[in-house]
Structures are given as structure tokens and as C-alpha cells.
Amino acid sequence: MAHEDFTNLQKQRTGFDRMWHAFMFSLQGLRMGWGETAFRQEVIAAVLATPVAFWLGKTWVETAVLVSAMVLVMVVELLNTAIESTVDRVGTQWHELAKRAKDLGSAAVLLSLTLCVAVWAAAIYHRVWP
């Protein structure tokens, strides 16, 4: 089966079959993300920090914000990796637009990490020094 046929087959699926295949593609994406050092480090940090979030958060909303800040970092990291992969697919030679795309993706990761650290720092401050 040609690659184009496979792509078109997914577009022709409907209902549960389409959802199931989309879910499986998403799991495949997570496995690919695990191959990235930064994503792996963020997942490990989130796994270790999640129990702390349940202690730190005084309400379920506070706990959800702490966990969501960590999940946001991982989501942005995956999107950054997708951008980098797409740019590399087009060509590995240096180009100003390729640099721009990769730098913007990296900046998005930095902003999400900054937000995460700020949220956690504020929560720790309010928990330790009420």
C-alpha cells in the first residue's frame, strides 16, 4: 500500500474506527516524544512533582493548576519537537526561516517553563509562608 493510500485511508475512517486510530497515532507520538531528552526529563519531573502538587494545593483547583502547568510544558515541548522535525524534513541546511521557526518554538518552551516555575514558586511561597 502506497503512503498516499494510507493517509487517505485515515481520512476515510469514521466513528469509533477513526477515534481508535487517532488514539493509536497519539500514543505513537508520545513514544516518539519519549525519545527526546528534554521531554523525557519533563515527564520524569512531572511524575515526581505530582504527589507534591497534591500536598501543596489546598483545593482541587490549586492542585489542578500545579499539574496543568507541568502538562503545559510537556505539550509545548512536543509541539516544539514537531516544528523542529518539520523544519528538518524540509532541509537540514541553514536558513534564516528555519532558524526563526526553531527559535520561536524554543521560546515557547521557555515561556511555558517560566510559567510553570512561577506557579510552583507562588504555591510554595503561600504554603510555607502563609
TIKE-516247 format. One record per residue: residue number from 1; residue in three letters; x, y, z of N, C-alpha, C in turn. Coordinates in pm, 1 decimal. Example, Ala and Ser with C-alpha at 12.3 -4.5 7.8 and 13.67 -1.06 7.14 Angstrom:
! TIKE-516247
+-----+-----+----------+----------+----------+----------+----------+----------+----------+----------+----------+
!   i !  aa !     n_px !     n_py !     n_pz !    ca_px !    ca_py !    ca_pz !     c_px !     c_py !     c_pz !
+-----+-----+----------+----------+----------+----------+----------+----------+----------+----------+----------+
!   1 ! ALA !   1319.0 !   -569.0 !    780.0 !   1230.0 !   -450.0 !    780.0 !   1320.0 !   -330.0 !    780.0 !
!   2 ! SER !   1285.0 !   -225.0 !    708.0 !   1367.0 !   -106.0 !    714.0 !   1290.0 !      3.0 !    787.0 !
+-----+-----+----------+----------+----------+----------+----------+----------+----------+----------+----------+
***
This chain:
! TIKE-516247
+-----+-----+----------+----------+----------+----------+----------+----------+----------+----------+----------+
!   i !  aa !     n_px !     n_py !     n_pz !    ca_px !    ca_py !    ca_pz !     c_px !     c_py !     c_pz !
+-----+-----+----------+----------+----------+----------+----------+----------+----------+----------+----------+
!   1 ! MET !     84.8 !   -117.5 !      0.0 !      0.0 !      0.0 !      0.0 !     89.7 !    124.3 !      0.0 !
!   2 ! ALA !     66.9 !    214.2 !    -92.3 !    146.7 !    336.2 !   -101.6 !    118.5 !    426.9 !     17.2 !
!   3 ! HIS !    213.8 !    514.4 !     47.0 !    199.0 !    605.5 !    161.7 !     75.6 !    694.3 !    145.1 !
!   4 ! GLU !     49.5 !    740.7 !     22.3 !    -66.9 !    826.1 !     -1.2 !   -196.6 !    751.0 !     28.8 !
!   5 ! ASP !   -200.4 !    621.3 !     -2.8 !   -319.6 !    541.1 !     24.1 !   -344.8 !    532.2 !    174.2 !
!   6 ! PHE !   -238.2 !    516.8 !    253.5 !   -251.1 !    507.8 !    398.8 !   -305.8 !    638.2 !    455.1 !
!   7 ! THR !   -253.8 !    750.8 !    408.2 !   -300.8 !    881.0 !    454.6 !   -448.0 !    898.5 !    420.2 !
!   8 ! ASN !   -486.1 !    865.9 !    300.4 !   -625.1 !    879.7 !    258.7 !   -715.9 !    783.6 !    335.2 !
!   9 ! LEU !   -666.2 !    665.7 !    368.7 !   -745.4 !    568.9 !    443.7 !   -787.4 !    628.1 !    578.4 !
!  10 ! GLN !   -695.9 !    694.7 !    647.4 !   -730.9 !    754.8 !    776.4 !   -837.5 !    862.7 !    758.8 !
!  11 ! LYS !   -829.8 !    938.9 !    652.5 !   -929.7 !   1043.3 !    628.4 !  -1066.3 !    983.2 !    595.5 !
!  12 ! GLN !  -1068.3 !    861.1 !    546.0 !  -1194.3 !    795.5 !    510.9 !  -1259.6 !    725.9 !    629.4 !
!  13 ! ARG !  -1185.1 !    704.6 !    736.4 !  -1241.3 !    637.9 !    854.1 !  -1342.5 !    728.8 !    921.6 !
!  14 ! THR !  -1437.6 !    665.7 !    989.0 !  -1538.0 !    743.1 !   1062.1 !  -1564.9 !    677.1 !   1197.0 !
!  15 ! GLY !  -1629.3 !    751.0 !   1282.9 !  -1675.2 !    697.6 !   1409.9 !  -1565.6 !    642.6 !   1497.6 !
!  16 ! PHE !  -1597.2 !    531.2 !   1563.8 !  -1504.4 !    471.0 !   1659.2 !  -1374.6 !    428.5 !   1592.5 !
!  17 ! ASP !  -1381.4 !    378.0 !   1469.6 !  -1261.3 !    334.3 !   1397.6 !  -1164.7 !    451.2 !   1380.4 !
!  18 ! ARG !  -1215.8 !    567.3 !   1344.1 !  -1131.2 !    686.9 !   1328.3 !  -1072.7 !    729.0 !   1463.0 !
!  19 ! MET !  -1156.8 !    728.3 !   1568.3 !  -1109.3 !    767.2 !   1700.8 !  -1002.4 !    670.3 !   1750.1 !
!  20 ! TRP !  -1023.1 !    541.2 !   1728.6 !   -927.1 !    441.4 !   1773.1 !   -791.7 !    461.8 !   1705.2 !
!  21 ! HIS !   -793.1 !    480.3 !   1572.6 !   -667.8 !    500.1 !   1500.6 !   -601.5 !    631.3 !   1541.3 !
!  22 ! ALA !   -679.3 !    736.6 !   1562.7 !   -623.2 !    864.0 !   1607.9 !   -557.7 !    846.8 !   1744.7 !
!  23 ! PHE !   -622.9 !    771.3 !   1832.9 !   -566.8 !    744.0 !   1965.1 !   -434.7 !    669.8 !   1953.1 !
!  24 ! MET !   -430.1 !    569.9 !   1866.2 !   -308.0 !    492.2 !   1848.4 !   -195.0 !    579.2 !   1790.0 !
!  25 ! PHE !   -229.3 !    670.2 !   1697.9 !   -129.2 !    762.2 !   1644.4 !    -77.6 !    854.8 !   1754.0 !
!  26 ! SER !   -165.6 !    894.8 !   1844.7 !   -124.9 !    980.3 !   1956.4 !    -29.1 !    906.4 !   2048.9 !
!  27 ! LEU !    -57.4 !    781.2 !   2076.8 !     35.3 !    701.4 !   2158.9 !    170.2 !    687.7 !   2089.4 !
!  28 ! GLN !    165.9 !    670.9 !   1959.1 !    290.0 !    662.2 !   1882.1 !    367.7 !    793.7 !   1894.7 !
!  29 ! GLY !    297.4 !    905.7 !   1894.3 !    361.3 !   1035.7 !   1912.4 !    423.6 !   1049.1 !   2050.0 !
!  30 ! LEU !    355.3 !    998.8 !   2152.6 !    413.6 !   1002.9 !   2287.0 !    539.8 !    917.5 !   2295.0 !
!  31 ! ARG !    538.1 !    801.6 !   2229.3 !    657.8 !    717.6 !   2226.2 !    772.5 !    790.1 !   2155.3 !
!  32 ! MET !    740.9 !    859.6 !   2048.5 !    844.2 !    937.0 !   1978.2 !    894.5 !   1050.4 !   2067.1 !
!  33 ! GLY !    803.7 !   1115.3 !   2138.1 !    842.5 !   1221.7 !   2230.2 !    934.6 !   1170.7 !   2338.6 !
!  34 ! TRP !    909.3 !   1048.6 !   2387.5 !    992.3 !    989.4 !   2491.7 !   1138.1 !    977.1 !   2444.9 !
!  35 ! GLY !   1156.7 !    967.7 !   2314.5 !   1291.9 !    960.5 !   2258.9 !   1366.8 !   1092.9 !   2266.5 !
!  36 ! GLU !   1297.3 !   1199.5 !   2298.4 !   1359.3 !   1331.5 !   2312.4 !   1400.2 !   1353.4 !   2457.8 !
!  37 ! THR !   1525.3 !   1386.9 !   2479.9 !   1577.7 !   1402.6 !   2615.5 !   1498.7 !   1504.2 !   2696.7 !
!  38 ! ALA !   1471.1 !   1620.2 !   2640.6 !   1401.5 !   1725.6 !   2715.1 !   1262.4 !   1678.8 !   2757.6 !
!  39 ! PHE !   1189.4 !   1614.0 !   2667.4 !   1055.1 !   1565.1 !   2701.0 !   1062.8 !   1459.2 !   2809.9 !
!  40 ! ARG !   1158.0 !   1370.0 !   2797.9 !   1175.3 !   1264.5 !   2898.0 !   1203.7 !   1325.7 !   3035.7 !
!  41 ! GLN !   1289.8 !   1426.4 !   3040.5 !   1321.0 !   1493.2 !   3167.1 !   1196.9 !   1561.2 !   3225.1 !
!  42 ! GLU !   1117.6 !   1622.9 !   3140.2 !    996.3 !   1690.6 !   3186.7 !    893.3 !   1590.9 !   3238.6 !
!  43 ! VAL !    880.4 !   1477.7 !   3173.1 !    786.9 !   1374.9 !   3220.1 !    831.3 !   1321.9 !   3356.4 !
!  44 ! ILE !    959.5 !   1293.5 !   3370.2 !   1010.1 !   1242.3 !   3497.7 !    989.4 !   1345.7 !   3607.9 !
!  45 ! ALA !   1019.0 !   1472.0 !   3579.0 !    998.1 !   1577.8 !   3678.6 !    850.2 !   1587.5 !   3716.1 !
!  46 ! ALA !    761.4 !   1574.9 !   3619.2 !    617.8 !   1582.9 !   3646.1 !    570.7 !   1464.6 !   3730.7 !
!  47 ! VAL !    621.3 !   1346.5 !   3700.4 !    583.8 !   1227.6 !   3779.0 !    627.6 !   1244.9 !   3924.3 !
!  48 ! LEU !    748.3 !   1297.3 !   3943.4 !    798.3 !   1317.3 !   4078.7 !    726.5 !   1432.4 !   4150.7 !
!  49 ! ALA !    688.4 !   1535.9 !   4077.5 !    628.1 !   1654.4 !   4138.9 !    477.4 !   1641.7 !   4160.7 !
!  50 ! THR !    410.8 !   1554.1 !   4088.0 !    265.0 !   1543.4 !   4100.8 !    220.1 !   1509.8 !   4243.3 !
!  51 ! PRO !    282.8 !   1415.6 !   4312.6 !    241.2 !   1393.2 !   4452.3 !    260.4 !   1518.3 !   4539.6 !
!  52 ! VAL !    364.3 !   1595.7 !   4511.7 !    388.0 !   1719.2 !   4585.7 !    274.9 !   1819.4 !   4557.2 !
!  53 ! ALA !    225.3 !   1819.3 !   4434.8 !    115.3 !   1909.5 !   4398.5 !     -8.9 !   1880.3 !   4482.0 !
!  54 ! PHE !    -31.8 !   1753.2 !   4513.1 !   -148.3 !   1718.1 !   4595.8 !   -130.4 !   1764.7 !   4740.1 !
!  55 ! TRP !     -6.4 !   1771.5 !   4786.3 !     19.5 !   1824.1 !   4920.1 !     15.7 !   1976.7 !   4920.1 !
!  56 ! LEU !     74.2 !   2034.8 !   4815.3 !     88.6 !   2179.6 !   4806.9 !    -43.8 !   2249.9 !   4782.8 !
!  57 ! GLY !   -126.5 !   2193.5 !   4696.4 !   -254.7 !   2255.2 !   4665.0 !   -352.1 !   2240.3 !   4780.8 !
!  58 ! LYS !   -411.5 !   2351.8 !   4822.2 !   -507.1 !   2347.1 !   4933.0 !   -646.5 !   2307.1 !   4884.3 !
!  59 ! THR !   -673.9 !   2330.2 !   4757.9 !   -802.0 !   2292.4 !   4697.8 !   -772.2 !   2211.9 !   4571.3 !
!  60 ! TRP !   -876.5 !   2150.5 !   4517.3 !   -855.5 !   2074.3 !   4394.3 !   -816.9 !   2166.8 !   4279.5 !
!  61 ! VAL !   -863.9 !   2291.7 !   4284.1 !   -829.5 !   2386.3 !   4177.6 !   -679.9 !   2419.5 !   4182.5 !
!  62 ! GLU !   -628.2 !   2443.5 !   4302.7 !   -485.1 !   2472.2 !   4314.9 !   -401.5 !   2353.8 !   4268.8 !
!  63 ! THR !   -441.9 !   2234.8 !   4305.7 !   -370.5 !   2114.5 !   4260.8 !   -377.1 !   2102.3 !   4108.9 !
!  64 ! ALA !   -494.2 !   2128.3 !   4052.7 !   -510.4 !   2119.8 !   3907.3 !   -423.0 !   2222.3 !   3835.5 !
!  65 ! VAL !   -410.1 !   2341.9 !   3891.0 !   -325.5 !   2444.1 !   3828.8 !   -178.9 !   2401.2 !   3831.6 !
!  66 ! LEU !   -134.6 !   2346.4 !   3943.6 !      4.1 !   2299.9 !   3953.7 !     32.7 !   2188.6 !   3852.9 !
!  67 ! VAL !    -56.8 !   2091.6 !   3844.2 !    -37.8 !   1980.6 !   3749.8 !    -51.0 !   2031.1 !   3605.8 !
!  68 ! SER !   -146.3 !   2119.0 !   3581.6 !   -166.5 !   2173.0 !   3446.1 !    -45.0 !   2250.6 !   3397.0 !
!  69 ! ALA !     19.4 !   2322.9 !   3486.0 !    139.7 !   2396.7 !   3446.3 !    247.8 !   2300.5 !   3397.3 !
!  70 ! MET !    259.9 !   2185.4 !   3462.7 !    359.2 !   2085.6 !   3419.4 !    318.7 !   2021.2 !   3287.1 !
!  71 ! VAL !    190.4 !   1991.6 !   3272.8 !    142.5 !   1930.0 !   3148.9 !    161.2 !   2027.3 !   3031.8 !
!  72 ! LEU !    137.3 !   2156.5 !   3057.2 !    156.0 !   2256.6 !   2952.4 !    299.8 !   2254.3 !   2899.7 !
!  73 ! VAL !    396.4 !   2242.0 !   2987.9 !    536.7 !   2235.8 !   2945.9 !    557.6 !   2117.2 !   2851.5 !
!  74 ! MET !    500.6 !   2002.6 !   2885.9 !    518.3 !   1883.8 !   2801.7 !    448.5 !   1899.8 !   2666.5 !
!  75 ! VAL !    331.0 !   1960.7 !   2666.6 !    259.4 !   1984.1 !   2541.0 !    340.8 !   2075.7 !   2449.6 !
!  76 ! VAL !    391.2 !   2184.9 !   2505.6 !    469.9 !   2279.2 !   2425.6 !    598.5 !   2213.5 !   2376.4 !
!  77 ! GLU !    658.8 !   2130.0 !   2459.6 !    780.6 !   2058.0 !   2418.0 !    751.1 !   1967.2 !   2298.8 !
!  78 ! LEU !    639.0 !   1896.7 !   2301.8 !    602.4 !   1810.8 !   2188.5 !    577.2 !   1893.6 !   2062.3 !
!  79 ! LEU !    510.7 !   2006.6 !   2077.3 !    487.0 !   2093.5 !   1961.0 !    618.5 !   2148.9 !   1906.2 !
!  80 ! ASN !    709.9 !   2185.3 !   1995.8 !    841.0 !   2232.5 !   1952.3 !    915.1 !   2122.9 !   1875.9 !
!  81 ! THR !    907.3 !   2001.2 !   1924.5 !    971.8 !   1889.6 !   1856.1 !    909.6 !   1868.3 !   1718.4 !
!  82 ! ALA !    776.5 !   1883.3 !   1710.2 !    709.2 !   1869.5 !   1580.3 !    756.7 !   1977.7 !   1483.1 !
!  83 ! ILE !    772.1 !   2100.2 !   1532.9 !    822.0 !   2209.5 !   1448.1 !    963.0 !   2177.0 !   1399.7 !
!  84 ! GLU !   1048.6 !   2135.3 !   1492.2 !   1186.6 !   2103.0 !   1455.3 !   1192.1 !   1988.8 !   1353.9 !
!  85 ! SER !   1108.9 !   1888.0 !   1372.5 !   1106.2 !   1775.3 !   1278.6 !   1060.0 !   1819.2 !   1140.8 !
!  86 ! THR !    959.7 !   1904.4 !   1137.2 !    908.6 !   1953.7 !   1009.2 !   1013.9 !   2036.6 !    937.3 !
!  87 ! VAL !   1080.9 !   2124.9 !   1010.7 !   1186.3 !   2207.1 !    950.9 !   1298.1 !   2117.7 !    898.2 !
!  88 ! ASP !   1337.8 !   2017.8 !    976.6 !   1443.9 !   1926.7 !    933.0 !   1400.3 !   1843.3 !    812.9 !
!  89 ! ARG !   1271.7 !   1814.6 !    801.8 !   1219.7 !   1738.9 !    686.7 !   1237.1 !   1818.0 !    558.6 !
!  90 ! VAL !   1218.6 !   1949.8 !    570.2 !   1231.8 !   2036.7 !    453.3 !   1377.3 !   2044.9 !    409.4 !
!  91 ! GLY !   1468.2 !   2049.8 !    506.0 !   1610.6 !   2055.5 !    472.6 !   1693.0 !   2082.1 !    596.1 !
!  92 ! THR !   1811.8 !   2025.4 !    598.6 !   1897.5 !   2042.2 !    715.8 !   1997.5 !   2156.4 !    697.5 !
!  93 ! GLN !   2002.1 !   2214.9 !    578.3 !   2093.7 !   2326.7 !    557.9 !   2041.1 !   2449.3 !    632.6 !
!  94 ! TRP !   2133.8 !   2539.5 !    670.5 !   2097.2 !   2657.7 !    747.2 !   2014.0 !   2750.7 !    661.0 !
!  95 ! HIS !   1906.0 !   2802.5 !    717.7 !   1823.3 !   2902.1 !    650.9 !   1762.9 !   2990.9 !    758.6 !
!  96 ! GLU !   1751.9 !   3118.7 !    730.7 !   1700.1 !   3213.6 !    828.7 !   1558.7 !   3176.3 !    875.9 !
!  97 ! LEU !   1473.9 !   3131.9 !    785.4 !   1336.8 !   3094.8 !    825.1 !   1335.8 !   2968.2 !    911.1 !
!  98 ! ALA !   1425.4 !   2874.7 !    881.7 !   1435.7 !   2754.1 !    964.0 !   1481.8 !   2791.5 !   1104.4 !
!  99 ! LYS !   1581.4 !   2879.4 !   1112.4 !   1628.6 !   2925.9 !   1242.4 !   1517.9 !   2997.7 !   1317.2 !
! 100 ! ARG !   1444.6 !   3079.6 !   1247.7 !   1333.8 !   3154.3 !   1309.5 !   1229.3 !   3058.9 !   1367.4 !
! 101 ! ALA !   1189.4 !   2959.5 !   1289.4 !   1088.7 !   2862.8 !   1335.9 !   1137.6 !   2788.1 !   1458.9 !
! 102 ! LYS !   1262.0 !   2743.2 !   1455.0 !   1315.7 !   2668.2 !   1568.6 !   1332.9 !   2757.3 !   1691.9 !
! 103 ! ASP !   1378.0 !   2879.7 !   1672.1 !   1393.8 !   2972.1 !   1784.9 !   1259.5 !   3009.0 !   1846.8 !
! 104 ! LEU !   1157.0 !   3026.6 !   1765.0 !   1023.5 !   3057.9 !   1817.5 !    967.8 !   2939.8 !   1897.2 !
! 105 ! GLY !    989.0 !   2819.1 !   1847.7 !    945.7 !   2701.2 !   1921.9 !   1018.7 !   2690.4 !   2054.2 !
! 106 ! SER !   1147.5 !   2717.9 !   2052.8 !   1226.4 !   2714.5 !   2175.2 !   1180.5 !   2821.9 !   2273.0 !
! 107 ! ALA !   1147.0 !   2939.2 !   2222.9 !   1096.3 !   3047.3 !   2307.9 !    964.1 !   3007.2 !   2373.0 !
! 108 ! ALA !    881.0 !   2935.8 !   2299.6 !    753.2 !   2888.9 !   2355.2 !    778.6 !   2793.1 !   2471.3 !
! 109 ! VAL !    876.4 !   2705.3 !   2456.7 !    912.3 !   2613.9 !   2565.3 !    961.8 !   2694.0 !   2685.1 !
! 110 ! LEU !   1047.5 !   2792.7 !   2660.7 !   1099.3 !   2875.3 !   2769.3 !    986.5 !   2946.4 !   2843.7 !
! 111 ! LEU !    891.2 !   3001.8 !   2770.7 !    778.9 !   3070.9 !   2835.7 !    693.8 !   2974.3 !   2918.1 !
! 112 ! SER !    670.5 !   2854.6 !   2866.1 !    590.2 !   2758.2 !   2942.5 !    664.9 !   2713.0 !   3067.5 !
! 113 ! LEU !    796.7 !   2695.2 !   3057.0 !    876.7 !   2660.1 !   3174.2 !    876.5 !   2773.2 !   3276.6 !
! 114 ! THR !    886.5 !   2896.2 !   3229.7 !    884.2 !   3012.7 !   3318.9 !    750.9 !   3020.8 !   3392.5 !
! 115 ! LEU !    642.4 !   2999.1 !   3320.1 !    510.1 !   2998.5 !   3382.8 !    500.6 !   2889.0 !   3487.8 !
! 116 ! CYS !    547.7 !   2770.9 !   3454.3 !    543.4 !   2657.4 !   3547.0 !    621.3 !   2688.5 !   3674.0 !
! 117 ! VAL !    741.9 !   2739.0 !   3659.1 !    824.6 !   2772.5 !   3775.4 !    757.1 !   2880.8 !   3859.1 !
! 118 ! ALA !    699.7 !   2981.2 !   3794.8 !    633.6 !   3089.8 !   3868.0 !    512.2 !   3039.0 !   3945.8 !
! 119 ! VAL !    432.2 !   2954.0 !   3883.9 !    314.5 !   2898.1 !   3951.3 !    357.6 !   2815.3 !   4072.1 !
! 120 ! TRP !    456.9 !   2729.0 !   4052.5 !    505.2 !   2645.6 !   4162.3 !    570.0 !   2729.6 !   4271.7 !
! 121 ! ALA !    646.4 !   2831.4 !   4234.7 !    710.8 !   2917.6 !   4334.5 !    605.7 !   2990.6 !   4417.4 !
! 122 ! ALA !    501.6 !   3040.2 !   4352.3 !    394.7 !   3109.7 !   4424.7 !    322.3 !   3014.2 !   4519.7 !
! 123 ! ALA !    297.3 !   2893.3 !   4473.9 !    228.7 !   2795.1 !   4558.0 !    314.2 !   2757.7 !   4678.5 !
! 124 ! ILE !    442.0 !   2736.8 !   4654.8 !    532.7 !   2702.4 !   4765.2 !    540.9 !   2818.2 !   4864.3 !
! 125 ! TYR !    552.8 !   2939.1 !   4812.2 !    559.7 !   3058.3 !   4899.2 !    436.4 !   3067.2 !   4988.7 !
! 126 ! HIS !    318.1 !   3052.4 !   4928.5 !    193.7 !   3063.9 !   5005.9 !    172.0 !   2947.2 !   5101.5 !
! 127 ! ARG !    229.2 !   2833.3 !   5069.7 !    215.2 !   2716.9 !   5157.7 !    311.8 !   2724.6 !   5275.6 !
! 128 ! VAL !    433.5 !   2769.0 !   5247.8 !    536.4 !   2773.0 !   5351.7 !    527.0 !   2900.1 !   5435.4 !
! 129 ! TRP !    496.4 !   3013.6 !   5370.9 !    483.4 !   3141.4 !   5442.5 !    343.5 !   3199.4 !   5423.3 !
! 130 ! PRO !    243.8 !   3142.9 !   5489.5 !    105.6 !   3189.9 !   5466.7 !     82.4 !   3331.1 !   5519.3 !
+-----+-----+----------+----------+----------+----------+----------+----------+----------+----------+----------+
***
